[in-house]
Amino acid sequence: MHGRAIVKKKGRLLPMAGCIAMSLATAHVEAWQEPADSNANGTQWRLGVMGSLSDDGYVDADSDGSVYPLVYVDSRWLFFHATEGGVHLYRSDRFTLDALLSIGHQEMDADDLGRRKLAERNVDRDRLDDWDRSYYAGLSGAWTSRFGVLRAEAQTDISGNSEGELYRVAYAYPWHVGRARVTPHVDATYLSDNVVDYYFGLDADESLSGSYAYSPDAAFVPGIGVDLAYSLSRDWTLYAGARYQHYPDEISDSPLIEDDHAVSLTGGISYSF
């Protein structure tokens, strides 16, 4: 196995309660905010609450629902956007380069998977370890023009969970309709073989036969979605979002996965001051 046979046996490294407030879905709602004036010294603050419902396609697992606080802070040099924070290395009206820390969304308790369906796939649920979220560090660049927003990210796991890398390119086109801002977006994410192996691979000692293993390679995961921000007043804003990701064969062929896609829905409200 590339990395999971070594890394995953560490067990649950991140407490579940500490991660519930860190859903990736929050980042999508805030990812396409119109850039603040790069010459402004003021700090933007938003506080609120959000909820998410996601299905990552694991065998017989229920959709995961969470409610958590929304915290958004953005100053001239420092920022924290719900699930990622860091330093603005460079900012202009058209381009932003950030050094960032972020939290991945993937997480699953092995006990939530269906024992019978796993057994049909030669998987022993009692031998499975849980899959923990990963912390990432890296760089992100965003280019803004009249044609939309293009964002590129390169990040590596620093938590010791997957010990892999991810690279993402995303494009969005925000437009305003009255008080609403509608933002359709598309993205493509490259997951290194360590990341794919940690979350979707299977060690031989986790199979019923004791000899079956699944060791996937790196994978490209395309996604599409739409976000909505509606201004109730000058300070209050409602959010909603939906995202669909299509799994390539490296992921959908895993004995742990029953669907070829993942879906997430979000909603929330924030107060700006």
Secondary structure as GFF3:
##gff-version 3
##sequence-region A 1 273
A	DSSP	alpha_helix	4	7	.	.	.	ID=ss1
A	DSSP	three_ten_helix	8	10	.	.	.	ID=ss2
A	DSSP	alpha_helix	16	19	.	.	.	ID=ss3
A	DSSP	alpha_helix	24	30	.	.	.	ID=ss4
A	DSSP	beta_strand	44	55	.	.	.	ID=ss5
A	DSSP	beta_strand	64	74	.	.	.	ID=ss6
A	DSSP	beta_strand	78	81	.	.	.	ID=ss7
A	DSSP	beta_strand	84	91	.	.	.	ID=ss8
A	DSSP	beta_strand	95	103	.	.	.	ID=ss9
A	DSSP	three_ten_helix	110	112	.	.	.	ID=ss10
A	DSSP	alpha_helix	115	120	.	.	.	ID=ss11
A	DSSP	three_ten_helix	125	127	.	.	.	ID=ss12
A	DSSP	beta_strand	135	145	.	.	.	ID=ss13
A	DSSP	beta_strand	148	157	.	.	.	ID=ss14
A	DSSP	beta_strand	165	172	.	.	.	ID=ss15
A	DSSP	beta_strand	175	177	.	.	.	ID=ss16
A	DSSP	beta_strand	180	191	.	.	.	ID=ss17
A	DSSP	alpha_helix	193	200	.	.	.	ID=ss18
A	DSSP	three_ten_helix	204	206	.	.	.	ID=ss19
A	DSSP	beta_strand	219	231	.	.	.	ID=ss20
A	DSSP	beta_strand	236	246	.	.	.	ID=ss21
A	DSSP	alpha_helix	249	252	.	.	.	ID=ss22
A	DSSP	beta_strand	261	272	.	.	.	ID=ss23
###
